[in-house]
Amino acid sequence: MTNAPAPMLQVNALAKRHGDTPVFEQVSFETQRGEFLALMGESGVGKSSLLNCLAGLDTWQDGTVTVAGQDLAQLNDTQRAHWRRHAVGFVFQAFHVLPHLDVAQNVRLPLLLVHEAAKGRGTPGSAPELSARAMDERVQAALDGVGLGALGHRLPRELSGGQLQRVAIARALVHRPPLVLADEPTGNLDPDTAATVLQTLVQQVRATGATLVMVTHADSAAQRADRVLRLTAHGVVAQPPFAAQR
Ligand SMILES: Nc1ncnc2c1ncn2[C@@H]1O[C@H](COP(=O)(O)OP(=O)(O)OP(=O)(O)O)[C@@H](O)[C@H]1O
């Protein structure tokens, strides 16, 4: 008898309110390691709120979120912050690149945070410390992976929107998190740039074997996913596969 691999992400009967306003309830789904899941749904239904719950950035009222066997509700705020540093990579619609740091320094930030966490108390699953040289190599490899290997010294204001989002992708993956969350990552880009940036994101996530959960309004983006779920106020429903090729 073979044991099925443990899911990367397990969401069970999750219910979220903002104050007294219900957002969603009975949200349950699982994703496997290496899977790419697209999350769609009407504006305001709570997709970003759900993503924030998965990252441990927001709280919920009922249900559980378990990432790689870690029940997030079992962590206090400090533990959750440490857990997030090594376990999650986040790509937002607005690139959130720090303007006064050059591209390489921006990409290096998550490694510095993981390094700091590793020096502290033992956080569940925390990564070993990296030398400065190992960090340099990781940063360069991450920039090479998104096609920006020669631009590490540039400041963000010297880059295009598509290049900035590539920096954000490199930054989200440089510490090799098992879970990557993307919230409308191509929403600010023109269609051609969006397509190439999305391709980069998917390629790089696949290369690391991470699980990707991506919120999107765009069918063209969702059709690249392994699976598409539609969020409603009363749970998620699987959307039939797109006919188009991935
Ligand atoms: N911090 C907050 N405080 C109060 N209400 C909030 C907060 N954040 C979001 N909401 C509300 O929760 C609901 C869900 O918002 P959310 O941004 O998660 O939806 P969404 O599906 O991602 O929307 P969109 O597709 O337009 O980005 C909305 O009604 C929103 O106004």
The ligand as an SDF file (V2000), in Angstrom:
LIG
                    3D

 31 33  0  0  0  0  0  0  0  0999 V2000
   -9.1760   45.5140    5.8100 N   0  0  0  0  0  0  0  0  0  0  0  0
  -10.4650   45.4710    5.4790 C   0  0  0  0  0  0  0  0  0  0  0  0
  -11.4100   45.9600    6.3170 N   0  0  0  0  0  0  0  0  0  0  0  0
  -12.7010   45.8970    6.0210 C   0  0  0  0  0  0  0  0  0  0  0  0
  -13.1900   45.3570    4.8930 N   0  0  0  0  0  0  0  0  0  0  0  0
  -12.3060   44.8600    4.0140 C   0  0  0  0  0  0  0  0  0  0  0  0
  -10.9050   44.8870    4.2600 C   0  0  0  0  0  0  0  0  0  0  0  0
  -10.2840   44.3120    3.2060 N   0  0  0  0  0  0  0  0  0  0  0  0
  -11.2410   43.9440    2.3400 C   0  0  0  0  0  0  0  0  0  0  0  0
  -12.4710   44.2680    2.8220 N   0  0  0  0  0  0  0  0  0  0  0  0
  -13.7510   43.9860    2.1800 C   0  0  0  0  0  0  0  0  0  0  0  0
  -13.8360   42.5710    2.0630 O   0  0  0  0  0  0  0  0  0  0  0  0
  -14.4120   42.2100    0.8200 C   0  0  0  0  0  0  0  0  0  0  0  0
  -13.4260   41.3320    0.0480 C   0  0  0  0  0  0  0  0  0  0  0  0
  -12.3250   42.1140   -0.3560 O   0  0  0  0  0  0  0  0  0  0  0  0
  -11.1260   41.4730   -1.1870 P   0  0  0  0  0  0  0  0  0  0  0  0
  -10.1780   42.5690   -1.5200 O   0  0  0  0  0  0  0  0  0  0  0  0
  -10.6120   40.2970   -0.4810 O   0  0  0  0  0  0  0  0  0  0  0  0
  -11.9080   41.0090   -2.5090 O   0  0  0  0  0  0  0  0  0  0  0  0
  -11.3510   40.5700   -3.9350 P   0  0  0  0  0  0  0  0  0  0  0  0
  -12.1790   39.4220   -4.3530 O   0  0  0  0  0  0  0  0  0  0  0  0
   -9.8820   40.3540   -3.8480 O   0  0  0  0  0  0  0  0  0  0  0  0
  -11.6780   41.8580   -4.7990 O   0  0  0  0  0  0  0  0  0  0  0  0
  -11.0140   42.4020   -6.1690 P   0  0  0  0  0  0  0  0  0  0  0  0
  -11.1870   41.3250   -7.1890 O   0  0  0  0  0  0  0  0  0  0  0  0
  -11.8350   43.6160   -6.4870 O   0  0  0  0  0  0  0  0  0  0  0  0
   -9.5930   42.7440   -5.8710 O   0  0  0  0  0  0  0  0  0  0  0  0
  -14.7490   43.5140    0.1000 C   0  0  0  0  0  0  0  0  0  0  0  0
  -16.1120   43.8050    0.3440 O   0  0  0  0  0  0  0  0  0  0  0  0
  -13.8550   44.5240    0.7590 C   0  0  0  0  0  0  0  0  0  0  0  0
  -14.4440   45.8010    0.7430 O   0  0  0  0  0  0  0  0  0  0  0  0
  1  2  1  0
  2  3  1  0
  2  7  2  0
  3  4  2  0
  4  5  1  0
  5  6  2  0
  6  7  1  0
  6 10  1  0
  7  8  1  0
  8  9  2  0
  9 10  1  0
 10 11  1  0
 11 12  1  0
 11 30  1  0
 12 13  1  0
 13 14  1  0
 13 28  1  0
 14 15  1  0
 15 16  1  0
 16 17  2  0
 16 18  1  0
 16 19  1  0
 19 20  1  0
 20 21  2  0
 20 22  1  0
 20 23  1  0
 23 24  1  0
 24 25  2  0
 24 26  1  0
 24 27  1  0
 28 29  1  0
 28 30  1  0
 30 31  1  0
M  END
$$$$
